């Protein structure tokens, strides 16, 4: 009786339910040891955004600990090329202060065209023509804090954007 129960349990375990865990780790060609991440191009009007996003992508790749990451496009096994095609701040909330309507929160959206390819390969390992990420920030009652809060939101946005981008490029999703 125990043997048949064990056999049934084993059969059920081996048959599985058809689900599997996605994102089991890096699935990149093991010959890629050095990745170049040149400064992203930018068609947005936000000064310094290209540098911030590029820096965060480099940092995120370095956190993986598996690659040498450089800012050059030469002497590398693969390249991450990016172009920021849109940076859009949008009013997200309005509040009342001293009887006046004032903007109190904004949403910022960052969209980029990304191509990750092995040097010399015709087809990319991963590409996305509209990789998008959003963040929201509060201005509060102090209109002077707008630019400080926007800079903080851009930093969070670039960090989250880079984390999501590197995961999409390197993991089996």
LINBELBEL-V150041 format. One record per residue. N is the residue number from 0. RES is the residue in one small letter. PHI is phi as a letter, one per 40 degrees, with the letter a starting at -180 (NA if undefined). PSI is psi as a letter, one per 40 degrees, with the letter a starting at -180 (NA if undefined). D_FIRST is the distance of its C-alpha to the first C-alpha in Angstrom with 2 decimals. Layout:
N&RES&PHI&PSI&D_FIRST  N&RES&PHI&PSI&D_FIRST
This chain:
0&x&NA&d&0.00  1&x&c&d&3.81  2&x&c&d&5.44  3&x&c&d&5.31  4&x&c&d&6.31  5&x&c&d&8.64  6&x&c&d&9.90  7&x&c&d&10.75  8&x&c&d&12.41  9&x&c&d&14.21  10&x&c&d&15.39  11&x&c&d&16.71  12&x&c&d&18.39  13&x&c&d&20.00  14&x&c&d&21.20  15&x&g&i&22.91  16&x&b&e&25.10  17&x&g&e&28.24  18&x&c&i&30.04  19&x&a&i&31.48  20&x&c&h&33.82  21&x&c&i&37.37  22&x&g&f&40.00  23&x&c&e&38.06  24&x&h&a&41.32  25&x&c&h&44.39  26&x&b&f&44.32  27&x&c&i&47.89  28&x&d&h&49.13  29&x&c&e&48.91  30&x&c&e&52.49  31&x&c&h&53.78  32&x&b&d&54.93  33&x&b&h&58.11  34&x&b&h&58.50  35&x&c&h&61.89  36&x&b&g&62.38  37&x&c&i&66.04  38&x&d&h&67.56  39&x&c&i&66.31  40&x&c&i&69.07  41&x&a&h&69.89  42&x&b&e&71.64  43&x&c&i&71.18  44&x&c&e&74.14  45&x&c&h&72.24  46&x&c&h&73.84  47&x&g&e&71.54  48&x&c&d&68.33  49&x&c&d&67.87  50&x&c&d&68.11  51&x&c&d&65.73  52&x&c&d&63.00  53&x&d&d&63.42  54&x&d&d&63.25  55&x&c&d&60.02  56&x&c&d&58.38  57&x&c&d&59.42  58&x&d&d&58.08  59&x&c&d&54.71  60&x&c&d&54.41  61&x&c&d&55.40  62&x&c&d&52.67  63&x&c&d&50.14  64&x&g&e&51.52  65&x&b&e&50.83  66&x&b&i&54.21  67&x&c&h&57.87  68&x&b&h&59.52  69&x&b&i&63.24  70&x&c&e&65.72  71&x&c&i&67.12  72&x&b&e&66.32  73&x&b&i&67.27  74&x&g&f&65.35  75&x&b&i&61.95  76&x&c&d&58.86  77&x&a&i&58.30  78&x&b&i&60.27  79&x&b&h&59.56  80&x&b&h&62.48  81&x&b&i&62.98  82&x&b&h&65.54  83&x&c&h&65.70  84&x&b&e&66.75  85&x&a&h&66.83  86&x&b&h&67.03  87&x&b&h&67.44  88&x&c&i&68.05  89&x&a&h&67.82  90&x&c&h&68.73  91&x&b&d&65.57  92&x&a&i&66.94  93&x&b&h&70.23  94&x&b&i&71.17  95&x&b&h&74.27  96&x&a&h&76.50  97&x&f&f&80.01  98&x&g&e&80.05  99&x&b&i&79.33  100&x&c&h&76.34  101&x&b&i&75.04  102&x&c&h&72.28  103&x&b&e&69.61  104&x&a&i&66.74  105&x&b&i&66.43  106&x&b&h&63.70  107&x&b&h&64.11  108&x&b&h&62.49  109&x&b&h&62.39  110&x&b&h&61.82  111&x&b&i&61.93  112&x&c&h&61.63  113&x&b&h&59.43  114&x&b&h&58.87  115&x&b&h&56.72  116&x&a&i&57.28  117&x&c&h&57.24  118&x&c&h&60.85  119&x&g&e&62.01  120&x&c&i&59.13  121&x&c&d&60.15  122&x&b&i&57.21  123&x&c&i&56.16  124&x&c&d&52.80  125&x&a&i&52.94  126&x&a&i&55.69  127&x&a&h&56.40  128&x&c&e&59.79  129&x&a&f&59.34  130&x&c&h&57.09  131&x&b&i&57.75  132&x&a&i&57.19  133&x&b&i&58.61  134&x&a&i&59.45  135&x&b&i&61.35  136&x&a&i&63.74  137&x&c&i&65.83  138&x&c&d&69.55  139&x&g&a&70.07  140&x&c&e&73.58  141&x&c&h&75.15  142&x&c&d&76.29  143&x&c&d&77.26  144&x&c&e&73.58  145&x&d&d&72.81  146&x&c&d&73.18  147&x&c&d&71.42  148&x&c&d&68.44  149&x&c&d&68.50  150&x&c&d&68.48  151&x&c&d&65.49  152&x&c&d&63.69  153&x&c&d&64.53  154&x&c&d&63.10  155&x&c&d&59.80  156&x&c&d&59.82  157&x&c&d&60.42  158&x&c&d&57.66  159&x&c&d&55.09  160&x&d&d&56.36  161&x&c&d&55.99  162&x&c&d&52.49  163&x&c&d&51.31  164&x&c&d&53.24  165&x&c&d&51.92  166&x&c&d&48.31  167&x&c&d&48.91  168&x&c&d&50.59  169&x&b&e&48.16  170&x&b&i&44.68  171&x&c&g&42.35  172&x&b&NA&42.99
